[in-house]
Amino acid sequence: MYWYENGGKDKTVLSTRVRFARNLSGLKFPECADEKTLGEVCETAKKAFEGYELFDFSKLSATEKTAYAECHLCSPQFASGEGKGRLLLLSPDGEVSVMVNEEDHFRIQAICPGLDTARAFEKACAADEKLPQERVAFDDRLGYLTACPTNLGCAMRVSAMLHLPALAAAGEINGLSRAVDQLGFTLRGAFGEGSGGIGDLYQVSNRGSSDSSEKDVIKAFEKLVAQIREREENLRDAMKNDGIALEDRVWRSFGTLNYARSLSYSEFVGCWSDLRLGAEIGMEGSPDAALLDRLLIELMPARLCLKDMEASDPVKRDALRARTLREALNK
């Protein structure tokens, strides 16, 4: 079960991801590798991850590839790449995905709903151990060898998708971003670099791993997320004291989503944020947070096109989004 199909577990953190970068010793990194080398990496992946569902990205349509990026099972860069030698492998339980021949030979990631660093780390480690360890590129001084120097050391990136409507309303996001940066972390839009805080969603992750162990990175990450969560929840409590203003905001958005006949994704996510806030603070009558988390992904453009190919037309896609949403909210 993918993370968004089992969401709604946490008031602030939608999901937690742990990702490892790994390469095979003696082989050039994907950007510099020839077709034979890329093929060798693919064959190693198929043997190592036997039982995983395999998708050859050289044979998928642009829409299919984008749909995997929309639900964070692969990176946008991986989805937009061209050429042979790129595979996506998905574990039977849907919690682990492996990008083969992205920036590194292997990008192993585990995504769990809510704040669950321990489970995501455990899942990623179990997948990592499937690789032939004697072939993994490792240096006693530098750690795991990776295409990007910032990923040296333990070569681990840990991140969380956060819903921060109160911090955004208070105008504190820029200050938070600067504070996070000073601690060695990065705050960006949840849908990748340049996406901004659409839907008041943000992703926080460590900036590098060259001088820290996995344990140290996770400890610092969890401390940071706890501090962000505390500030967000304090500001939400203050918003609740504003009287009818917050309630009016939530229900206006509910009215838009419940009655609109055409909805762009950006308009949907703006209203989604208000409804998720209502669910998070326990506002009576608010839609279930788990349903909202699932709709956040299922109503994205490429995923709607897979559901109905007529949705390749933007006008028809916005109408399909609105209709699907009305049906889901009125069940």
SVG drawing of the C-alpha trace seen along z (x, -y; Angstrom):
<svg xmlns="http://www.w3.org/2000/svg" viewBox="-23 -37 63 50">
<polyline fill="none" stroke="black" stroke-width="0.4" points="0.0,0.0 1.5,-3.3 2.0,-6.0 -0.9,-8.2 -3.3,-5.3 -2.8,-5.0 -2.4,-8.7 -4.1,-11.0 -2.0,-9.6 -0.3,-12.8 -1.6,-16.4 1.5,-18.0 3.6,-15.4 2.0,-13.7 4.9,-11.4 8.5,-10.4 11.1,-9.3 14.6,-7.7 16.7,-7.5 20.1,-5.8 22.4,-6.5 24.5,-3.5 26.8,-2.7 28.7,0.3 32.4,0.3 34.4,-0.1 31.5,-1.4 31.0,-4.9 28.2,-7.0 25.0,-6.9 25.7,-10.4 29.0,-9.2 28.2,-5.5 27.7,-3.8 24.7,-1.6 26.6,1.6 27.4,0.2 23.8,-0.9 22.6,2.5 25.0,4.2 23.5,2.1 20.0,3.0 20.8,6.7 22.3,6.4 19.1,4.6 16.8,7.3 18.7,10.1 19.0,8.1 15.4,7.0 13.7,10.2 10.0,10.1 9.8,6.3 7.5,5.0 9.6,3.7 8.9,0.8 11.2,0.1 11.0,-3.7 12.2,-3.6 8.9,-1.9 6.5,-4.1 4.6,-7.1 5.5,-10.5 2.1,-10.5 2.9,-7.2 6.3,-8.3 5.0,-11.6 2.4,-9.8 5.1,-7.9 6.8,-11.2 3.6,-12.8 3.2,-10.2 6.9,-10.6 7.9,-7.0 10.6,-8.5 12.1,-11.9 10.8,-14.4 14.3,-14.3 14.1,-10.5 10.6,-10.7 11.7,-13.4 14.9,-11.6 15.3,-9.9 17.1,-6.9 17.5,-3.2 18.8,-1.8 16.4,-3.4 14.2,-1.1 11.8,-1.7 11.4,1.2 8.6,1.3 8.4,3.5 5.4,5.8 4.1,3.7 4.5,0.4 6.6,-1.2 10.0,-0.9 11.0,-2.1 14.3,-1.8 15.4,-4.2 18.0,-2.5 20.4,-4.7 19.2,-8.1 22.1,-10.3 23.5,-7.2 23.3,-3.5 20.7,-3.0 18.5,-5.4 16.7,-3.3 13.9,-5.0 11.2,-4.1 8.2,-6.3 5.9,-5.8 2.8,-7.8 3.1,-10.3 6.2,-10.8 7.8,-7.4 11.5,-7.7 12.3,-4.4 10.1,-2.4 11.3,-4.2 14.9,-3.7 14.3,0.0 12.6,0.5 15.3,-1.3 18.1,0.7 16.4,4.0 16.2,3.1 19.8,1.8 21.0,5.2 19.6,6.9 22.5,5.4 25.7,7.4 27.6,5.6 31.0,6.7 30.3,4.7 29.0,1.5 31.4,-1.4 32.8,-2.4 35.9,-4.1 37.1,-3.8 37.7,-7.6 34.9,-9.0 32.2,-6.5 29.8,-5.5 31.0,-6.9 28.3,-8.9 27.9,-11.1 27.3,-14.2 29.9,-15.0 27.2,-16.1 26.0,-12.5 29.3,-11.0 29.6,-9.5 26.4,-7.5 24.8,-8.7 21.4,-9.1 18.8,-11.7 15.9,-11.8 12.9,-14.1 9.4,-14.8 6.4,-16.3 4.9,-18.9 1.6,-20.8 2.3,-24.2 -0.8,-26.5 -0.4,-28.4 3.2,-29.2 2.4,-30.3 -0.5,-32.5 1.8,-34.1 4.4,-34.9 7.1,-32.8 8.1,-30.4 11.0,-32.6 12.4,-32.8 11.9,-29.1 13.8,-28.4 16.8,-30.5 16.8,-28.8 16.6,-25.3 19.5,-26.2 21.7,-27.2 21.2,-23.7 22.3,-21.9 18.8,-21.2 16.7,-22.5 13.1,-23.6 11.5,-23.6 8.1,-23.0 6.8,-19.5 6.6,-18.9 10.3,-19.6 12.6,-22.5 10.8,-25.6 7.4,-24.3 7.0,-26.8 4.6,-26.2 1.6,-25.1 -1.2,-24.0 1.0,-25.1 3.0,-21.9 6.8,-21.9 9.5,-19.3 12.4,-19.4 15.5,-17.3 19.2,-17.1 21.4,-19.0 24.3,-16.5 25.6,-13.4 29.4,-13.5 30.3,-14.2 27.5,-12.5 26.4,-8.9 22.9,-7.7 22.1,-7.8 23.2,-11.4 21.3,-12.6 18.1,-11.0 18.5,-12.4 19.0,-16.0 16.1,-15.5 13.6,-14.3 14.6,-17.2 14.1,-19.7 10.7,-18.3 9.6,-18.3 10.4,-22.0 8.6,-22.9 5.6,-20.9 5.4,-22.6 5.5,-26.1 2.9,-25.1 0.5,-23.7 1.0,-26.7 0.0,-29.0 -3.0,-26.8 -4.2,-27.2 -3.9,-31.0 -5.9,-30.8 -8.7,-28.9 -9.1,-31.8 -9.8,-34.1 -13.5,-33.1 -15.5,-32.5 -12.8,-33.6 -11.1,-30.2 -14.4,-28.3 -15.6,-30.5 -12.3,-30.0 -12.6,-26.2 -16.2,-26.0 -15.8,-28.4 -13.2,-26.0 -15.4,-23.0 -18.2,-24.7 -15.8,-25.3 -14.7,-21.7 -18.1,-20.3 -19.9,-22.3 -17.3,-23.4 -17.7,-21.9 -14.2,-22.7 -11.1,-22.8 -7.4,-23.3 -5.0,-21.4 -3.6,-24.6 -7.1,-25.8 -7.9,-22.4 -4.7,-22.3 -5.4,-25.7 -8.8,-24.6 -7.4,-21.2 -5.1,-23.0 -8.0,-24.7 -9.9,-21.4 -6.9,-19.5 -6.4,-22.2 -10.1,-21.8 -9.5,-18.1 -6.3,-18.6 -7.8,-20.8 -10.9,-18.6 -13.5,-20.9 -16.8,-19.0 -18.0,-17.9 -14.5,-18.2 -13.7,-15.5 -11.4,-12.7 -7.7,-13.6 -6.9,-10.1 -9.3,-10.8 -7.8,-14.2 -4.2,-12.8 -5.3,-10.2 -7.0,-12.8 -4.0,-15.1 -2.2,-12.5 -5.0,-10.9 -6.2,-14.3 -2.8,-15.3 -2.8,-15.8 -1.0,-12.7 -2.8,-10.4 -6.1,-11.7 -5.0,-11.1 -4.3,-7.5 -7.8,-7.2 -9.4,-8.8 -7.3,-9.6 -9.7,-12.4 -8.2,-14.2 -5.2,-15.0 -7.3,-18.0 -6.9,-20.5 -10.5,-21.6 -11.8,-18.0 -9.2,-17.2 -10.4,-20.1 -14.0,-18.9 -13.0,-15.3 -11.1,-16.5 -14.1,-18.4 -16.5,-15.5 -14.2,-13.0 -13.8,-15.2 -17.6,-15.7 -18.2,-12.0 -15.5,-11.4 -16.7,-14.0 -20.3,-12.9 -19.8,-9.2"/>
</svg>
